């Protein structure tokens, strides 16, 4: 080959074709999909919590996309039914995830509905599951000698209690993050089933 | 809009017609008419005759500089700066990689502050090694090779300096933003959009000198390395700008995310590595690649297939079946370009093992080229649904990513830097033993890293699929393998420190007079 311009044009055209196939055509199918019945927009607190989930990088270890029963035992583990594009309409940025160093969280609000559990777990995961390798997030909490009345007090077992005494109290960021986690509920019936990857499903299941 | 089989067929028909028109034009204008002689364009004497093996460290300096060889001081200084800053980001990013790995071994270590939490440390690691190290070193290599294959000097050096400043500001600001919690929140696209504008401007400044030089070339034929580099200069800006446009949400954003992320590997990092290997391997050995015509197939098949593999990151996910299947098929089709490149490159160095033994730069590049073949084969297999169901969501994928971005691209870049620095400075490496130490540290370190994550990830995947086992087991069983990863990563990081020391040591090396190239090749070398 000995011409630059045609090389550049064909290289560009091939990428444009790939973009058509991987971005534009799927977008034509799923971009305008309506939210599933039962899916609520995030409240301001949940949206702030979601932002913490993003900026602390929770999605590098937790996926939000249960697999179909034909592929994996996600449903049996209590992670919920397989999801479809209409379950993610309010998500920006998307948090589908690529790793399960921790469990899938698409329905963690259903599986773990207690605010206190989440606050303790965020403060010190090993207080709940000794072998956990999840980071602790002590900077989302503060230790007070005399908590105010409207402070949310976090139950912490003695071995993880602050060294100088005092009570662990959740900061707004921990409360918001917990609100977001509790909001994760895709327990309603699935919509637009044909818009998810059915590559593992048996013919009769479709 | 509903996609019917009919509309897809109509689309395929139109695209085929356009492609056919281009093919007829290319054949008619003899674009594909090239022979083995064109592969010898990179040697000083040109086509025909015997070529000297070329690596100052092993075979001594050549008497005469080549056209396009960095005779211009400003050009040389720019290359040093690019490599210097690239190496800084390499060491910086590796340290963050080791910290992130250690955090999975000792989760309560450094957990007191948000910037040092795992999710941020891991992300600073990825962004600094991809955009800091690989991109800057890749641009340095391109700015070294492009003038040489076009037999002219580098034009627009000042743009290169502007690019260097902007790009470094962008990477530093990006790392700072991620550490402080300002992120766009998508893998490979974390750097916030305002900072992306700085990177885009810097990238444009890097592209201008390369394109200007290509337009002023003194040779008719464009050598294969030039195809990869020129195409990558078209691809990366399109990817980077479209990937960062804030116009997507939900699952549709996920398709954009993985279209971008896999194309950064396939259409940016891979051309950097493959292009450099296509130049350095024949150059050091003094013999052309095995089949120059085959490289044509390798290049266009890479462009066609690699650009469509991204959705294999969403197998089993909430995206339409047809687009996932398309990416699975294209992933498997990647065997075609990879085998073409493998035949061309591996036959050359494997039939010239004397050079492999003598030249340390060649050892890095040949090792990297082999890793490209292995990484791609592994990637094609991982995209097959039956295998993906085990490996997806596990540390196996992390091992694969490092096989490609590290063992392939980084090692090719190490070798290329070790080859080019003596030529640019007129100085020999003062301590070749340290180059050897660098090689063995990263080779053994990477071996430990890769084997740990591959075995650990596979077992993790099997455990996750087994309904009779608690999910927690799949995490607990990875523990010893994650410690192995930390060990391997630490050895690799030590190797990078040695690399930095080698570069600094060149400052204190004495300038040698150019000596006539010693013939490193034995009298009878199998061709």
Interface residues (C-beta under 8 A of the other chain):
Chain A: X1 X2 X3 X4 X6 X7 X8 X10 X11 X12 X13 X14 X15 X17 X18 X19 X21 X22 X23 X25 X26 X27 X28 X29 X30 X31 X33 X54 X55 X56 X57 X58 X59 X60 X61 X63 X65 X67 X68 X71 X72 X73 X76 X77 X82 X83 X84 X85 X87 X88 X89 X90 X91 X92 X93 X94 X95 X96 X97 X98 X99 X100 X101 X102 X103 X125 X126 X129 X131 X132 X133 X134 X135 X136 X137 X138 X139 X194 X195 X196 X197 X198 X199 X200
Chain B: X1 X2 X3 X15 X18 X22 X25 X26 X29 X31 X32 X34 X103 X104 X105 X107 X108 X111 X112 X113 X114 X117 X118 X119 X120 X122 X123 X181 X182 X183 X184 X185 X186 X187 X214 X215 X220 X221 X222 X227 X230 X231 X234 X235 X238 X239 X242 X248 X249 X250 X251 X252 X253 X254 X255 X256 X257 X259 X263 X267 X296 X303 X304 X307 X308 X310 X311 X313 X314 X315 X316 X317 X318 X319 X320 X321 X323 X324 X325 X326 X327 X328 X385 X389 X392 X393 X394 X395 X397 X398 X464 X465 X466 X467 X471 X472 X474 X475 X476 X479
